[in-house]
Amino acid sequence: MVYLDYSATTPVCEAALKKMNEIYKTNFANPSSTHFAGLRARQALEQARKTVAERLGAESDEIYFTSGGTEANNLAVFGAVEAAKKHRDKKRIVVGAIEHSSVFESVKKLANDGYDVIFIKPDRHGNISAADIAGAVDENTILVSLMYVNNELGSVMPVKSVKSIIKAKNSPALFHCDCVQAFCKKKFTHNTLDADLISVTGHKIFAPKGIGALYVKKGVKIMPRSFGGEQERKLRTGTQAVALAAGLAAAIEDFDTENYGEKVKEVNRYARSELKKIEGIIFNSDENASDYILNFSLPGYRSETVLNYLSEREICVSSGSACAKGKLSHVMSAVTDDKREADSAIRLSFSHLNTKEDIDKFISALKSAKEELIKAQ
């Protein structure tokens, strides 16, 4: 198998598997139980929380475990807006038009509820300007949500400018940053982002599915979305998944940001150079995008048709976010009015496990697909 879909999910690394197996076998108690076994489980949970916090340069009590990035994003968006009701007449929300669906659909729901949602449109390669954000934020803005790295194009957003813009506009807005595709892959802390809320997840960095976290800056108040327990200081109730949290922590400790990044950069550059040799290719990711993602279009060939062709040859790529399940990407629709370009987008996403040989096999199969498939009319 040639796997080029690491932005959708990753395998679980050996360090995480080992740690999870240990927890499942010997430290399986409910961390809320007050007996000695529960206290041991609680210690393991808090050690995992400390590891997540350290990677973000935060304090342990600023980290809340969730089931993943989608829940973290929903909790951040709806929790911030609910807390902002104290401002009464202030109802503006500013977001990127190419946010992950867990943010995009959440703010669409809020727009239907009467909030003034401003979607910041990107350029052709998914880049959003700080000037456009500044033009949208005003004194009535209660939330700005902008992802660090776009999950389909790899475009890097001007997230380090957002908080200064909010302050300059005398706005009460909280700044939420979806860092799912940036966590561990880019070096940053909550201080370098100056964010109030940061979402991360495990299964993009070789941790298990079903675990993520939300950073909530000390002093920032958001409202819960679930009720019925004391867990996670009442912000996210329900019995914590200790083994998954420990697996996330182990994966974080195992992730070699610089070494992995260099390997990925080499594979990305090689893939781009080989794709340039194929007539008709249009790059949707520009040279400044994250090395972990390379998106391109081959107009006239529907992405789903090409994906199926490649899949039959055990080559895994995607047409966008896995959460979209094959539907036309709102991200591509935002960056181009050409439906043929949007409908033919292919996303390659890499990890340190990929090789140039993987790219060669992919390129060979793509050339065969181009020759054998009938062009879409």
C-alpha positions in Angstrom: 0.0 0.0 0.0 1.1 3.5 -0.8 -0.5 5.8 1.9 -0.6 9.5 1.1 -3.5 10.5 3.3 -1.9 11.3 6.7 -3.9 14.4 7.2 -7.0 12.2 7.3 -5.4 10.0 10.0 -2.2 8.2 11.0 -1.4 4.8 12.3 -0.7 4.6 16.1 3.0 4.7 16.9 4.6 2.0 18.9 5.2 4.3 21.9 1.5 5.1 22.2 0.5 1.4 21.7 2.8 0.3 24.4 1.6 3.0 26.9 -2.1 2.3 26.1 -1.6 -1.4 26.5 -0.1 -0.8 29.9 -3.0 1.3 31.0 -5.6 -1.1 29.7 -4.0 -4.0 31.5 -2.8 -2.6 34.8 -4.3 0.9 35.3 -7.9 0.6 34.1 -9.8 2.1 37.0 -12.1 5.1 36.7 -10.0 8.2 37.4 -12.9 9.6 39.4 -13.0 6.7 41.8 -11.6 7.5 45.2 -10.0 4.2 46.0 -6.3 3.6 45.4 -6.8 2.2 41.8 -8.8 5.2 40.9 -6.1 7.5 42.3 -3.5 5.7 40.2 -5.6 6.2 37.1 -6.0 9.8 38.0 -2.2 10.2 38.3 -1.8 8.7 34.8 -4.4 11.1 33.4 -2.8 14.1 35.0 0.6 13.1 33.7 -0.9 13.0 30.2 -2.4 16.4 30.7 0.9 17.8 31.8 2.6 16.5 28.6 -0.1 18.1 26.3 0.3 21.3 28.3 4.1 21.4 28.0 3.9 21.0 24.2 1.7 24.1 24.2 3.7 26.0 26.7 0.7 26.0 29.0 -0.3 25.0 32.5 -2.0 21.7 33.1 -5.2 23.3 34.4 -5.6 25.0 31.0 -5.9 21.7 29.2 -9.3 19.9 28.8 -9.5 16.5 27.2 -12.1 15.9 24.5 -12.9 13.1 22.1 -11.0 14.9 19.3 -10.6 18.0 17.2 -14.3 18.2 16.2 -15.5 18.2 19.7 -12.8 20.7 20.8 -13.8 23.0 18.0 -17.5 22.8 18.8 -16.8 23.3 22.5 -14.7 26.4 21.7 -17.1 28.0 19.3 -20.4 27.4 21.1 -18.8 27.7 24.5 -17.3 31.1 23.7 -20.5 32.4 22.1 -22.7 31.2 25.0 -20.3 32.9 27.5 -20.4 36.2 25.4 -24.2 36.6 25.9 -23.3 38.9 28.8 -22.4 41.4 26.1 -26.0 41.3 24.8 -25.9 43.4 21.7 -22.5 42.2 20.5 -23.1 39.4 18.0 -20.4 39.4 15.3 -18.3 36.3 14.6 -15.4 36.4 12.2 -14.1 33.2 10.7 -12.1 32.0 7.7 -14.3 30.8 4.8 -12.2 27.6 4.6 -12.3 26.5 8.2 -12.7 22.8 9.0 -16.4 21.7 8.8 -16.5 21.4 12.6 -16.1 25.2 12.8 -17.7 26.1 9.4 -20.9 24.2 10.2 -21.0 25.5 13.8 -20.9 29.1 12.8 -23.5 28.5 10.0 -25.8 27.3 12.8 -25.1 30.4 14.8 -25.8 32.5 11.7 -29.2 30.9 11.5 -29.7 31.7 15.1 -29.2 35.4 14.3 -25.5 36.0 14.8 -23.6 38.2 12.3 -21.1 35.8 10.9 -18.4 37.2 8.6 -16.6 34.7 6.4 -13.2 35.9 5.3 -12.6 34.8 1.7 -9.1 33.5 0.8 -7.1 33.9 -2.3 -6.7 31.2 -5.0 -4.3 29.2 -2.8 -6.3 29.5 0.4 -4.3 32.3 2.0 -6.2 34.8 4.1 -4.8 38.3 4.7 -4.5 39.9 8.1 -5.8 43.1 6.5 -9.1 41.4 5.6 -9.4 40.1 9.2 -8.8 43.6 10.5 -11.5 44.9 8.2 -14.1 42.5 9.6 -13.4 42.7 13.3 -15.1 45.5 15.1 -16.1 46.4 18.7 -19.2 44.1 18.4 -17.1 41.0 17.6 -17.3 38.3 20.2 -15.3 35.5 18.5 -12.6 35.2 15.9 -11.9 31.6 14.8 -9.0 31.0 12.4 -7.2 27.7 11.8 -3.4 27.6 11.8 -3.0 25.2 8.8 -5.8 24.5 6.4 -6.6 20.8 6.3 -7.1 20.6 2.5 -4.7 23.1 1.0 -2.0 23.4 3.7 -2.2 27.2 3.6 -0.8 28.8 6.7 -3.0 31.5 8.2 -1.8 34.8 9.8 -2.8 33.5 13.2 -0.1 35.5 15.1 -1.7 38.7 14.0 -5.3 38.0 15.2 -5.0 39.0 18.9 -3.3 42.3 18.1 -6.1 43.1 15.7 -8.7 42.3 18.3 -7.0 44.5 20.8 -6.6 47.4 18.3 -10.3 47.3 17.6 -11.2 47.4 21.3 -13.2 44.2 20.8 -14.2 41.8 23.6 -13.7 38.9 21.1 -12.0 35.6 22.1 -9.5 34.2 19.6 -9.9 30.5 18.8 -7.3 28.7 16.8 -7.9 25.2 15.3 -4.3 23.8 15.4 -5.3 20.2 14.5 -3.0 20.2 11.3 -0.3 22.2 13.0 0.1 20.5 16.4 3.6 19.0 16.8 4.2 19.6 13.0 5.0 23.3 13.6 6.8 24.7 16.6 4.5 27.1 18.5 3.1 27.7 22.0 0.0 29.5 23.2 2.1 32.5 23.8 3.4 32.7 20.2 -0.2 32.4 19.0 -1.6 34.6 21.7 -4.7 32.5 21.5 -7.5 32.2 24.1 -8.6 28.8 22.8 -6.6 26.1 20.9 -7.9 22.8 19.6 -5.7 19.8 19.0 -6.2 16.1 18.3 -4.3 12.9 18.5 -4.9 10.9 15.4 -3.0 13.3 13.1 0.2 12.7 15.0 0.3 8.9 15.5 -1.9 8.9 18.6 -5.2 7.0 18.8 -8.5 8.2 17.4 -11.0 9.4 20.0 -8.7 11.8 22.0 -8.1 15.5 21.6 -7.8 18.5 23.8 -8.8 22.1 24.1 -6.5 24.7 25.6 -8.4 27.4 27.5 -6.3 30.4 28.6 -6.4 31.0 32.3 -9.0 33.6 33.1 -11.0 32.9 29.9 -14.5 31.6 30.5 -16.5 29.5 28.1 -19.7 27.5 28.8 -19.9 23.7 28.7 -21.8 21.7 26.1 -22.4 18.6 28.2 -23.7 18.2 31.7 -23.8 15.6 34.4 -20.4 15.1 36.1 -17.4 16.8 37.7 -14.9 15.6 35.1 -12.6 18.2 33.3 -13.7 20.8 35.8 -17.3 20.5 34.5 -16.4 21.8 31.1 -16.4 18.4 29.4 -18.2 15.9 31.5 -18.1 12.1 31.2 -15.6 9.5 32.3 -12.2 10.3 30.8 -10.4 7.8 28.5 -7.2 7.5 30.5 -5.5 5.0 28.0 -6.3 7.3 25.1 -5.0 10.3 26.9 -1.8 8.4 27.8 -1.5 7.3 24.2 -1.7 11.0 23.1 1.0 12.0 25.5 3.3 9.2 24.4 2.8 10.1 20.7 3.6 13.8 21.5 6.8 12.7 23.3 7.7 10.5 20.3 7.0 13.1 17.6 10.4 14.5 16.3 9.2 17.8 14.9 12.5 18.8 13.2 13.5 15.4 11.8 10.0 14.5 10.6 9.6 17.9 9.1 12.8 17.6 7.0 11.8 14.2 5.7 8.3 15.5 4.8 9.7 18.6 3.1 12.0 16.4 0.9 9.0 14.2 -0.2 6.7 17.2 -0.8 9.3 18.9 -3.0 9.9 15.7 -5.0 6.1 15.2 -5.5 5.7 18.8 -6.7 8.5 18.5 -9.1 7.2 15.2 -10.6 3.6 16.6 -10.8 4.9 19.6 -12.7 5.9 17.2 -15.5 2.2 16.1 -16.1 0.3 18.3 -18.5 -2.8 20.0 -17.2 -1.8 19.9 -13.5 -2.9 23.0 -11.5 -1.5 23.4 -8.0 -3.9 24.5 -5.3 -1.3 24.6 -2.6 1.3 27.3 -3.1 5.0 27.1 -2.2 4.3 28.6 1.2 1.9 26.0 2.3 2.6 23.4 5.0 5.0 20.7 3.7 2.6 18.1 5.0 -0.1 18.8 2.4 0.0 19.2 -1.4 -3.2 19.8 -3.2 -3.6 19.9 -7.0 -6.3 19.7 -9.7 -6.4 17.9 -13.0 -9.4 19.6 -14.7 -11.6 17.3 -16.7 -10.9 14.3 -14.4 -13.3 14.1 -11.5 -11.4 13.5 -8.2 -13.7 10.7 -7.1 -13.1 8.8 -10.3 -9.3 9.2 -10.0 -9.4 8.3 -6.3 -11.3 5.1 -7.1 -8.8 4.3 -9.9 -5.9 4.8 -7.5 -7.5 2.9 -4.6 -7.9 -0.2 -6.8 -4.1 0.0 -7.1 -3.7 0.3 -3.3 -2.7 4.0 -3.5 -4.5 6.1 -0.9 -5.1 9.8 -1.5 -8.1 12.1 -0.9 -10.2 14.7 -2.5 -10.3 16.9 0.6 -11.3 16.5 4.2 -12.3 12.9 5.2 -15.2 14.5 7.2 -16.8 15.5 3.9 -17.2 11.9 2.7 -16.7 12.8 -1.0 -19.0 15.9 -1.1 -17.7 18.9 -3.1 -15.3 20.7 -0.8 -16.4 24.1 0.5 -12.7 24.9 0.7 -12.2 24.4 -3.1 -15.5 26.2 -3.8 -14.1 29.2 -1.8 -10.8 29.4 -3.7 -12.0 29.0 -7.2 -15.2 29.7 -9.3 -14.1 27.0 -11.8 -16.1 24.0 -10.9 -13.9 21.8 -13.1 -10.9 22.7 -10.9 -12.8 22.3 -7.7 -14.3 19.0 -8.7 -10.9 17.5 -9.7 -8.9 18.4 -6.6 -6.6 15.8 -5.1 -5.0 16.1 -1.7 -1.7 14.4 -1.0 -0.7 14.5 2.7 2.6 13.2 3.9 4.4 11.9 7.0 8.0 11.0 7.8 7.1 7.4 6.8 6.7 8.4 3.1 9.5 7.9 0.5 10.3 9.0 -3.0 9.4 5.5 -4.1 5.9 6.1 -2.8 5.7 9.2 -5.0 7.1 7.4 -8.0 4.3 4.7 -7.7 1.7 7.4 -7.3 2.9 9.4 -10.3 3.0 6.3 -12.4 -0.6 5.4 -11.5 -1.8 9.0 -12.0 -0.3 9.0 -15.5 -2.1 5.8 -16.2 -5.3 7.2 -14.9 -5.0 10.2 -17.1 -4.5 8.0 -20.1 -7.2 5.4 -19.4 -10.0 7.4 -17.9 -12.5 9.2 -20.1 -12.5 12.9 -19.4 -15.6 14.1 -17.6 -17.8 16.2 -19.7 
